[in-house]
Amino acid sequence: MVRKAGRRTAKTGILTAVAAVTLGVFGAGMANAEPVEKDVTFVGSFPIIGEQQVDVHVKTDIPTSATRGETVTAPVHIDVDAGQNAGDGLRLVGTKNVSGDIDASITVTVSDGQSVQIPVALTIVPLEMPAEGPFTFEADGTVEFQVPGGVPAGPAEIALDPDVSAHLVTDGSLGEFDNELTFDPPDQDGTLGTVEIK
């Protein structure tokens, strides 16, 4: 898998402002924030075992509104179940410990129709492989920034993008490896919610 470096490229002009607000909708500490949970499924090709389905449970907070000038700390948490075959495959090659990171993204569409893709970097919580059972893990990310002025007022729709890149670090014979996943089925609704930009 090749990392999508473009996800980390800064935007300019109005799209930069939109991007900052987009990340802000995931912020804890904003007034009237509501917890959001979303279940989505991905498919990806793993070493040795091939193509597998991966279940992901997303947890975050989306405020009912976002105000310009606020500094926001934005947490995102995911619970991942890569299945029994992934667990058996990792144990087969001597894996006892797993860590790594995930590059995901969200897209915001504002009231004037503009949209922009925003990167979300997550760190896999280091884990010890259980003696049996599926390969499950958690990952967390945090972003801190100030919501700028110049963003058009009105509702902004927030959606999880269908492509995710994972980099896993193991102490087994596989060592480090990359995995690229995409929505399965591809027409899943990734919408997380709507925030009112004021």
C-alpha positions as CSV (number, residue, x, y, z in Angstrom):
1,M,0.0,0.0,0.0
2,V,1.2,3.5,-0.8
3,R,0.5,6.2,1.7
4,K,-1.7,9.0,0.5
5,A,0.6,11.9,1.3
6,G,-1.7,14.4,-0.3
7,R,-4.1,14.0,2.6
8,R,-1.6,16.0,4.7
9,T,-1.3,18.9,2.2
10,A,-2.6,22.2,3.4
11,K,-5.4,23.9,1.6
12,T,-5.5,27.7,0.9
13,G,-8.2,30.4,0.8
14,I,-11.7,29.6,1.8
15,L,-11.1,25.8,1.7
16,T,-8.6,26.2,4.5
17,A,-11.2,27.9,6.6
18,V,-13.7,25.2,5.8
19,A,-11.1,22.5,6.7
20,A,-10.5,24.0,10.1
21,V,-14.2,24.1,10.9
22,T,-14.6,20.5,9.6
23,L,-12.1,19.3,12.2
24,G,-13.9,21.4,14.8
25,V,-17.1,19.5,14.5
26,F,-15.4,16.6,16.2
27,G,-14.5,18.7,19.2
28,A,-15.1,17.9,22.8
29,G,-15.7,21.0,24.9
30,M,-17.9,22.8,22.5
31,A,-21.3,23.9,23.7
32,N,-24.2,21.5,22.9
33,A,-22.0,18.7,21.6
34,E,-23.8,15.4,21.0
35,P,-22.1,12.0,21.0
36,V,-22.0,10.3,17.6
37,E,-21.5,6.6,17.0
38,K,-21.3,5.1,13.5
39,D,-20.8,1.5,12.3
40,V,-19.1,1.0,8.9
41,T,-17.5,-2.0,7.2
42,F,-14.4,-2.1,5.1
43,V,-12.6,-4.7,3.0
44,G,-8.8,-5.0,2.6
45,S,-6.2,-7.5,1.6
46,F,-4.0,-8.9,4.4
47,P,-0.7,-10.7,4.2
48,I,-1.1,-14.5,4.0
49,I,-4.9,-14.6,4.5
50,G,-5.9,-12.3,1.6
51,E,-9.1,-10.2,1.4
52,Q,-11.0,-9.8,4.7
53,Q,-13.9,-7.7,6.0
54,V,-13.1,-5.2,8.7
55,D,-15.8,-3.8,11.0
56,V,-15.2,-0.3,12.4
57,H,-17.2,1.5,15.2
58,V,-16.6,5.3,15.2
59,K,-17.1,7.4,18.3
60,T,-16.9,11.2,18.3
61,D,-18.8,14.4,19.4
62,I,-20.5,16.7,16.9
63,P,-21.7,20.1,18.3
64,T,-25.0,21.5,17.1
65,S,-23.2,24.7,16.2
66,A,-19.6,26.0,15.7
67,T,-18.6,29.6,16.4
68,R,-15.7,31.4,14.8
69,G,-12.7,32.1,17.0
70,E,-13.1,29.0,19.3
71,T,-10.1,26.8,20.1
72,V,-11.2,23.2,19.9
73,T,-9.7,19.9,21.0
74,A,-11.0,17.3,18.7
75,P,-11.0,13.6,19.7
76,V,-11.8,10.6,17.4
77,H,-12.0,7.0,18.7
78,I,-12.5,3.9,16.7
79,D,-13.0,0.2,17.6
80,V,-11.8,-2.2,14.9
81,D,-12.7,-5.9,14.5
82,A,-10.5,-7.4,11.7
83,G,-12.0,-10.9,12.2
84,Q,-11.0,-14.4,13.3
85,N,-8.8,-15.1,10.2
86,A,-6.7,-12.0,10.9
87,G,-6.2,-13.1,14.5
88,D,-5.3,-16.6,13.5
89,G,-2.9,-15.4,10.7
90,L,-1.0,-13.0,13.1
91,R,-0.6,-15.7,15.7
92,L,0.5,-18.2,13.1
93,V,3.6,-16.0,12.3
94,G,4.4,-15.5,15.9
95,T,2.9,-12.1,16.6
96,K,2.5,-11.2,20.2
97,N,2.3,-7.4,20.1
98,V,0.8,-5.0,17.6
99,S,0.9,-1.2,17.3
100,G,0.8,1.3,14.4
101,D,-1.2,4.1,13.0
102,I,-4.2,4.8,10.7
103,D,-4.7,7.6,8.1
104,A,-8.4,8.3,7.6
105,S,-10.3,11.3,6.4
106,I,-13.6,13.1,6.5
107,T,-15.3,15.4,4.0
108,V,-17.2,18.5,4.9
109,T,-19.7,20.1,2.5
110,V,-20.8,23.6,3.5
111,S,-23.9,25.6,2.6
112,D,-22.6,27.1,-0.6
113,G,-21.7,23.7,-2.0
114,Q,-18.0,23.7,-1.4
115,S,-16.4,20.6,0.0
116,V,-13.0,19.6,1.2
117,Q,-11.3,16.4,2.4
118,I,-9.6,16.6,5.9
119,P,-7.0,14.1,7.2
120,V,-7.6,12.4,10.5
121,A,-4.5,10.7,11.9
122,L,-5.1,7.9,14.5
123,T,-2.7,6.0,16.7
124,I,-3.4,2.3,17.3
125,V,-3.4,1.5,21.1
126,P,-0.6,-1.0,21.5
127,L,-2.0,-4.4,22.3
128,E,-0.9,-8.0,23.2
129,M,-2.4,-10.6,20.9
130,P,-4.8,-12.9,22.8
131,A,-4.2,-16.6,22.7
132,E,-7.4,-17.0,20.5
133,G,-10.2,-15.0,19.0
134,P,-10.5,-12.3,16.4
135,F,-8.0,-9.5,15.8
136,T,-9.5,-6.4,17.5
137,F,-7.9,-3.1,18.5
138,E,-8.7,0.5,19.3
139,A,-7.2,3.7,17.8
140,D,-7.4,7.3,18.9
141,G,-6.6,10.7,17.4
142,T,-6.7,14.3,18.6
143,V,-6.6,17.6,16.8
144,E,-6.3,21.1,18.3
145,F,-6.9,24.3,16.3
146,Q,-8.8,27.6,16.2
147,V,-12.0,27.9,14.1
148,P,-11.2,30.9,11.7
149,G,-13.5,33.6,10.4
150,G,-14.6,33.8,6.8
151,V,-16.4,30.5,6.7
152,P,-19.9,30.6,5.1
153,A,-22.7,30.4,7.6
154,G,-25.2,27.6,7.5
155,P,-25.3,23.8,7.8
156,A,-22.2,21.8,7.1
157,E,-22.5,18.0,6.5
158,I,-19.8,15.8,7.9
159,A,-19.1,12.4,6.3
160,L,-16.5,9.7,6.8
161,D,-14.6,9.0,3.6
162,P,-14.6,5.4,2.2
163,D,-10.8,4.9,2.1
164,V,-8.5,4.2,5.0
165,S,-4.8,3.4,5.2
166,A,-3.4,1.4,8.1
167,H,0.3,0.8,9.0
168,L,0.7,-2.1,11.4
169,V,3.9,-2.9,13.4
170,T,4.2,-6.4,14.8
171,D,6.9,-8.4,16.5
172,G,6.2,-11.5,14.4
173,S,7.7,-12.6,11.1
174,L,5.5,-10.1,9.2
175,G,7.3,-7.2,10.9
176,E,5.7,-3.9,9.6
177,F,3.1,-3.9,6.8
178,D,0.6,-1.6,5.2
179,N,-3.1,-2.2,4.5
180,E,-5.4,-0.2,2.4
181,L,-9.1,-0.6,3.0
182,T,-12.3,0.8,1.4
183,F,-16.0,0.7,2.1
184,D,-17.7,-2.7,1.6
185,P,-20.3,-2.3,0.3
186,P,-19.1,0.8,-1.5
187,D,-22.4,2.7,-1.3
188,Q,-22.5,2.9,2.5
189,D,-23.7,6.1,4.0
190,G,-20.7,7.6,5.8
191,T,-22.6,10.7,7.1
192,L,-21.7,11.5,10.7
193,G,-23.9,14.5,11.2
194,T,-24.5,18.2,10.5
195,V,-23.2,21.3,12.3
196,E,-24.5,24.8,12.0
197,I,-21.7,27.3,11.2
198,K,-22.4,30.7,12.9
